[in-house]
Amino acid sequence: MSFRADEVTEVMEGLPLNGPGLFADRIAAEFAHSVRHGVPLSLLLIEPSRADEVFAVTDPAWRESVRSSDVVARIDKRRVAVIAPRTTASMAAEIAARLRTRVPQALRIGVVTQSPTHPFDGPGAMLRAAEIALT
């Protein structure tokens, strides 16, 4: 599955998560692909460490930290999610490490991975687990 560069740009500019938004559609499609083909899917949930901070996902550090196959979307005023298709837990940890190194603010990042050996009930369950995993 490939995505057009303009779609990723729109997500980077903050399309909504809820309703028919691109992020909700993409996580559902990637989750279904992961289950159908038995490939891993990772989700990173990211927020600034300080409650009064907000960050811009248009900062070049974001594009330098994620792969072209990853989808970055603002899901609310403070939080951003990265959908990382075909990404193992260790690969997702590397993405998190790059973000912590390159993004100028202190971040809390929750990382979860769906795989045949660690299944989730659906994309919503992945998001809830990532919220719990925020560190």
C-alpha positions as CSV (number, residue, x, y, z in Angstrom):
1,M,0.0,0.0,0.0
2,S,1.4,3.4,-0.9
3,F,0.2,6.9,-0.2
4,R,0.5,10.1,-2.2
5,A,2.9,12.7,-0.9
6,D,0.1,15.3,-0.8
7,E,-1.9,13.0,1.5
8,V,1.0,12.8,4.0
9,T,1.5,16.5,3.8
10,E,-2.2,17.1,4.6
11,V,-1.8,14.7,7.6
12,M,1.3,16.6,8.7
13,E,-0.8,19.8,8.7
14,G,-3.3,18.3,11.1
15,L,-6.3,16.6,9.5
16,P,-8.6,15.4,12.3
17,L,-8.4,11.9,13.8
18,N,-12.1,11.4,14.5
19,G,-14.9,10.8,12.0
20,P,-14.0,10.2,8.4
21,G,-10.5,11.8,8.8
22,L,-7.5,10.5,7.0
23,F,-5.8,9.2,10.2
24,A,-8.8,7.1,11.2
25,D,-9.1,5.6,7.7
26,R,-5.3,5.0,7.5
27,I,-5.0,3.3,10.9
28,A,-8.0,1.1,10.1
29,A,-6.5,0.1,6.7
30,E,-3.1,-0.6,8.0
31,F,-4.5,-2.6,10.9
32,A,-6.5,-4.7,8.5
33,H,-3.4,-5.2,6.3
34,S,-1.4,-6.2,9.4
35,V,-3.9,-8.8,10.4
36,R,-4.5,-10.2,6.9
37,H,-0.9,-10.5,6.0
38,G,0.6,-11.3,9.4
39,V,3.0,-8.3,9.3
40,P,3.7,-6.0,12.2
41,L,2.2,-2.6,12.6
42,S,3.5,-0.1,15.2
43,L,1.8,3.0,16.6
44,L,3.7,5.8,18.4
45,L,1.7,8.3,20.4
46,I,3.7,11.5,21.1
47,E,3.1,14.5,23.3
48,P,5.3,17.2,24.9
49,S,6.5,16.4,28.4
50,R,5.3,19.8,29.6
51,A,1.5,20.3,29.8
52,D,1.7,23.9,28.5
53,E,3.6,23.0,25.3
54,V,2.4,22.3,21.8
55,F,4.7,21.4,18.9
56,A,4.5,21.8,15.2
57,V,4.6,18.6,13.2
58,T,5.8,20.6,10.2
59,D,9.2,21.0,11.9
60,P,11.8,19.3,9.6
61,A,12.9,17.2,12.6
62,W,9.7,15.2,12.2
63,R,10.3,14.4,8.5
64,E,13.9,13.5,9.3
65,S,12.9,11.1,12.1
66,V,10.2,9.1,10.4
67,R,10.3,7.0,7.2
68,S,8.4,7.9,4.0
69,S,6.1,4.9,4.6
70,D,5.1,6.3,8.1
71,V,2.0,8.4,8.6
72,V,2.2,11.4,11.0
73,A,-1.0,13.0,12.2
74,R,-2.0,15.4,14.9
75,I,-4.8,13.8,16.8
76,D,-5.6,16.7,19.2
77,K,-4.0,20.0,20.2
78,R,-1.1,18.4,22.0
79,R,-0.7,14.9,20.7
80,V,0.7,13.4,17.5
81,A,0.5,9.8,16.3
82,V,2.9,8.0,14.0
83,I,1.5,4.9,12.1
84,A,4.4,2.8,11.2
85,P,3.5,-0.1,8.8
86,R,5.6,-3.2,8.7
87,T,7.5,-2.0,11.7
88,T,8.6,-4.3,14.6
89,A,8.7,-3.1,18.2
90,S,12.5,-2.6,18.0
91,M,12.2,-0.6,14.8
92,A,9.5,1.5,16.4
93,A,11.8,2.1,19.4
94,E,14.4,3.4,16.9
95,I,11.9,5.9,15.5
96,A,11.1,7.0,19.0
97,A,14.8,7.4,19.8
98,R,15.3,9.5,16.7
99,L,12.3,11.8,17.6
100,R,13.6,12.3,21.1
101,T,17.0,13.2,19.7
102,R,15.9,15.5,16.9
103,V,12.7,17.2,18.1
104,P,13.7,20.2,20.2
105,Q,11.2,19.6,23.0
106,A,11.2,16.9,25.6
107,L,8.7,14.3,24.5
108,R,6.6,11.5,26.1
109,I,6.2,8.6,23.6
110,G,4.0,5.6,23.9
111,V,4.9,2.7,21.5
112,V,2.8,-0.3,20.7
113,T,3.2,-3.0,18.1
114,Q,0.5,-5.3,16.6
115,S,1.8,-8.6,15.3
116,P,0.6,-12.2,15.1
117,T,2.3,-12.9,18.4
118,H,0.9,-9.7,20.0
119,P,-2.5,-9.1,18.6
120,F,-4.8,-6.2,19.4
121,D,-8.6,-6.2,19.1
122,G,-8.5,-3.2,16.7
123,P,-7.0,0.2,16.1
124,G,-8.8,1.7,19.1
125,A,-7.2,-0.9,21.4
126,M,-3.8,0.0,19.9
127,L,-4.4,3.7,20.6
128,R,-5.5,3.0,24.2
129,A,-2.4,0.9,24.8
130,A,-0.2,3.6,23.4
131,E,-1.8,6.1,25.8
132,I,-1.0,3.8,28.7
133,A,2.5,3.3,27.4
134,L,3.3,7.1,27.3
135,T,6.7,7.6,29.1
